[in-house]
Amino acid sequence: MKILVTGANRGLGLEIVKEALRRGHEVAAGVRTPDEGAKALDELLPSAQGQLILLELDVNEEISIMTAKEQIGRTWDGLDVLINNAGILLARDQRIEELDFMAMDRTMRTNLYGPMKMAKYFLPLMYGSARPAIINV
């Protein structure tokens, strides 16, 4: 299977990438800023033997999503699984009376609209898959 994981540089996203590679799948690991957080993914590259692609991918920026889609389209003949794992939770420690709605807006843009944007652009690559799936974490 060909799998794309967003937010793949740490936590659950990184573990999903590791397990998918262990099972023999091809994985595109999307990270917002490759220079700042992809060290763990870089360490996987030598043992992945061509199974792992690192993608610069910010789910808040449509141009970033479109660029990643073009890269996947040039590299693979399609996509089987999209795992929308990228997410944030800003202002988690604020009381409702002190809530910063700019932070809440950013959280909603990432966690709600990010997966919708990903589906919008990557769904056409999934049409040819025998078992397509979109998983939202």
C-alpha positions, 0 to 999 in steps of 0.5 A, a space after each residue: 500500500 501507498 500511505 501518506 501520513 501528516 504530522 509524521 515527525 513525532 508522536 503517533 504520526 512517527 509511530 504510524 510511519 514506523 509500523 507501516 514501514 515495518 509491514 512493508 508499505 510505501 510511506 510518504 511522511 508529511 512534516 510542516 518544517 522538515 529542517 526543524 523536526 524530521 530528525 527521527 524520520 531522517 534516521 529511518 531513511 537508510 533502512 527504509 530502502 526506497 519505501 519512505 518519502 519525506 514531504 514538506 507539508 503544512 495542512 494549513 497552507 493550500 499551496 503546500 498541500 498542492 505541492 505535496 500532491 504534485 510530488 506524490 503524483 510524480 512519484 507514485 501511480 496513486 495513493 491508497 491511504 491518507 492518514 490525517 494525523 497533524 493536529 494542534 491544541 493551542 490555549 489548552 490551559 486557558 480558562 474560558 474567560 481568558 480564552 484567546 480566540 486567535 489561538 482557537 481559530 488556528 487550532 480549528 483551521 489545523 484540526 478541522 480544515 486541514 483534513 478537509 483540505 487534504 481530502 480535497 486535493 488527495 482524493 483524486 489520487 485515491 480513485 484508482 486504489 482497490 481499497 482506499 481509506 482516509 483515516 482522521 486521527 
